[in-house]
Amino acid sequence: MNAVPEAGFGLALIGCGGFGAYVLEAVRDIPGLRVVACADADRDRAAALAARHGATVCTSVEEAIALPGVDVVALATPPAAHAEGALTALRAGKHVFCEKPVAVTLEDAARVKEEADRSSGLVVVDHVLRYNPILRLLQRLGAEGLLDPLRRFAFENDASDEDLGPDHWFWDPARSGGIHIEHGVHFFDAASALMGSDPVEVQGTAVRRDGGPVDIVVATATHPGGAVATHTHSFTHAHRAERQLMRLDHGFAEARVTGWIPTFATVTAWTDEAGAARWEGLPERAGDLLAVPGLRPHGQERITVSVTRDVGSDSPASGRGVRRVVPHRVDCVIDLGGEARKPHIYGESVRAAMTDLLHCAALGGTPVADARAGLAAVAVAEAATRSAQTGRTLPVVIPSLAAGGGSR
Ligand SMILES: NC(=O)c1ccc[n+]([C@@H]2O[C@H](COP(=O)([O-])OP(=O)(O)OC[C@H]3O[C@@H](n4cnc5c(N)ncnc54)[C@H](O)[C@@H]3O)[C@@H](O)[C@H]2O)c1
């Protein structure tokens, strides 16, 4: 199905809860996309959302894909239903926009990846961080050699449980997969993208609230080449007390990224005169460095750079065996507008993920957050969950890649 249908791509949403409605709002004005159907096991929910979008009401994936003009299926059911929905849609040759996680078990994630390999339909998994301008910029600075390879990735997530009542599916591992799978996949995937590799082993810890469900989890994932990522998620906070920090250790440089949807970051770096000049050239390249196809900037994004020259000694400095003459200190701020702009960046990242899917469906290519990325993230998350249960460090095995390499 590598072509644009005459009437544009027809979209069917499956799962019309809070996030399904959000996804439709985020993607509804993508040129060449039409909302055709809204499906939910709860027909009244589907009807309410369908009325808003002028769409047909359905109650299942099967019913939705049988409608004429459905080319893309967006899955926003609770996680345990994602894999079956994706398999059904892919077998019918439909493209799939799958909410994360792609599946709640490794076996099911592998089945989706295998079906995606066979199908004419493509898969994008809504790992929104893959479409975030700050993380794109950091990857670009790495590719340009301004940042050395990542040695440590540390994500601290003080998340809110304020809207997660005791009966919410989030707390039920059978329906959500648990915190590492339901939410952690975003950051396992982001860490792999920034590291340029999948982890080889992982150690997990789970902490149970007194008499209740697991609400704090930690994972330490070792990447090849002497790099390590730590992931901490604590769903124990009021909304107003939510805070997140992603700290990235690039050796001579450090990045601090705030917000789970990154909206602000600082980078400090030690460099020489040639490096200083390159850093100083970043602000005028801000548009290109922060560009993500399908994500519309709000216009107030800024990169500012200040270099303090000769603040360090001009004799060689050394860390982990790397010796450099780097007397200048760079302070770089990447500002997408902070928390106030989070709704914009979040919605636009979802729009960018859908744009990626449609672009590849029309012109060929592989989406950034494809089924392979979804599978790899579930593999790490599942191993971290089992490690916490068994108390053992476990290898990360990505099924269909077992014979191949682990780089990405
Ligand atoms: N990418 C992100 O940043 C992000 C953010 C929030 C939620 N999510 C994901 O979005 C998904 C939906 O979350 P939510 O908060 O909207 O959940 P929700 O419980 O509010 O809505 C889920 C809806 O799916 C329906 N449903 C359940 N099983 C179904 C089935 N088999 N067929 C059809 N409909 C079915 C339910 O009736 C409900 O209306 C989850 O997978 C969640 O992890 C992603």
The ligand as an SDF file (V2000), in Angstrom:
LIG
                    3D

 44 48  0  0  0  0  0  0  0  0999 V2000
    1.8030    8.1540   23.9400 N   0  0  0  0  0  0  0  0  0  0  0  0
    1.4540    8.7530   25.0750 C   0  0  0  0  0  0  0  0  0  0  0  0
    2.0810    9.7380   25.4610 O   0  0  0  0  0  0  0  0  0  0  0  0
    0.2760    8.2460   25.8540 C   0  0  0  0  0  0  0  0  0  0  0  0
   -0.2900    9.0050   26.8860 C   0  0  0  0  0  0  0  0  0  0  0  0
   -1.4110    8.5060   27.5580 C   0  0  0  0  0  0  0  0  0  0  0  0
   -1.9330    7.2700   27.2110 C   0  0  0  0  0  0  0  0  0  0  0  0
   -1.3340    6.5480   26.2330 N   0  0  0  0  0  0  0  0  0  0  0  0
   -1.8410    5.2230   25.8620 C   0  0  0  0  0  0  0  0  0  0  0  0
   -3.1160    5.3630   25.2440 O   0  0  0  0  0  0  0  0  0  0  0  0
   -3.8910    4.1790   25.4680 C   0  0  0  0  0  0  0  0  0  0  0  0
   -5.2630    4.5810   25.9600 C   0  0  0  0  0  0  0  0  0  0  0  0
   -5.1620    5.2270   27.2070 O   0  0  0  0  0  0  0  0  0  0  0  0
   -6.4050    6.0180   27.8170 P   0  0  0  0  0  0  0  0  0  0  0  0
   -5.8830    6.7410   28.9930 O   0  0  0  0  0  0  0  0  0  0  0  0
   -7.1150    6.7530   26.7600 O   0  0  0  0  0  0  0  0  0  0  0  0
   -7.3220    4.8040   28.3060 O   0  0  0  0  0  0  0  0  0  0  0  0
   -8.8800    4.8400   28.6070 P   0  0  0  0  0  0  0  0  0  0  0  0
   -9.1450    3.7480   29.5570 O   0  0  0  0  0  0  0  0  0  0  0  0
   -9.3040    6.2480   28.9320 O   0  0  0  0  0  0  0  0  0  0  0  0
   -9.5650    4.5120   27.1850 O   0  0  0  0  0  0  0  0  0  0  0  0
   -9.4650    3.2440   26.5900 C   0  0  0  0  0  0  0  0  0  0  0  0
  -10.7240    3.0240   25.7620 C   0  0  0  0  0  0  0  0  0  0  0  0
  -10.5740    1.8020   25.0490 O   0  0  0  0  0  0  0  0  0  0  0  0
  -11.8350    1.0960   25.0710 C   0  0  0  0  0  0  0  0  0  0  0  0
  -11.5230   -0.3100   24.8450 N   0  0  0  0  0  0  0  0  0  0  0  0
  -10.9500   -1.1950   25.7020 C   0  0  0  0  0  0  0  0  0  0  0  0
  -10.7490   -2.3720   25.0840 N   0  0  0  0  0  0  0  0  0  0  0  0
  -11.2110   -2.2250   23.8150 C   0  0  0  0  0  0  0  0  0  0  0  0
  -11.2510   -3.0800   22.7020 C   0  0  0  0  0  0  0  0  0  0  0  0
  -10.7560   -4.3270   22.7520 N   0  0  0  0  0  0  0  0  0  0  0  0
  -11.7910   -2.6170   21.5440 N   0  0  0  0  0  0  0  0  0  0  0  0
  -12.2950   -1.3500   21.4770 C   0  0  0  0  0  0  0  0  0  0  0  0
  -12.2660   -0.4960   22.5240 N   0  0  0  0  0  0  0  0  0  0  0  0
  -11.7250   -0.9350   23.6700 C   0  0  0  0  0  0  0  0  0  0  0  0
  -12.4080    1.4240   26.4260 C   0  0  0  0  0  0  0  0  0  0  0  0
  -13.8190    1.2500   26.4350 O   0  0  0  0  0  0  0  0  0  0  0  0
  -12.0050    2.8880   26.5890 C   0  0  0  0  0  0  0  0  0  0  0  0
  -12.9850    3.7750   26.0830 O   0  0  0  0  0  0  0  0  0  0  0  0
   -3.0780    3.3290   26.4440 C   0  0  0  0  0  0  0  0  0  0  0  0
   -2.4000    2.3370   25.7430 O   0  0  0  0  0  0  0  0  0  0  0  0
   -2.0660    4.2990   27.0340 C   0  0  0  0  0  0  0  0  0  0  0  0
   -0.8600    3.6520   27.4020 O   0  0  0  0  0  0  0  0  0  0  0  0
   -0.2820    7.0220   25.5440 C   0  0  0  0  0  0  0  0  0  0  0  0
  1  2  1  0
  2  3  2  0
  2  4  1  0
  4  5  1  0
  4 44  2  0
  5  6  2  0
  6  7  1  0
  7  8  2  0
  8  9  1  0
  8 44  1  0
  9 10  1  0
  9 42  1  0
 10 11  1  0
 11 12  1  0
 11 40  1  0
 12 13  1  0
 13 14  1  0
 14 15  2  0
 14 16  1  0
 14 17  1  0
 17 18  1  0
 18 19  2  0
 18 20  1  0
 18 21  1  0
 21 22  1  0
 22 23  1  0
 23 24  1  0
 23 38  1  0
 24 25  1  0
 25 26  1  0
 25 36  1  0
 26 27  1  0
 26 35  1  0
 27 28  2  0
 28 29  1  0
 29 30  1  0
 29 35  2  0
 30 31  1  0
 30 32  2  0
 32 33  1  0
 33 34  2  0
 34 35  1  0
 36 37  1  0
 36 38  1  0
 38 39  1  0
 40 41  1  0
 40 42  1  0
 42 43  1  0
M  CHG  2   8   1  16  -1
M  END
$$$$
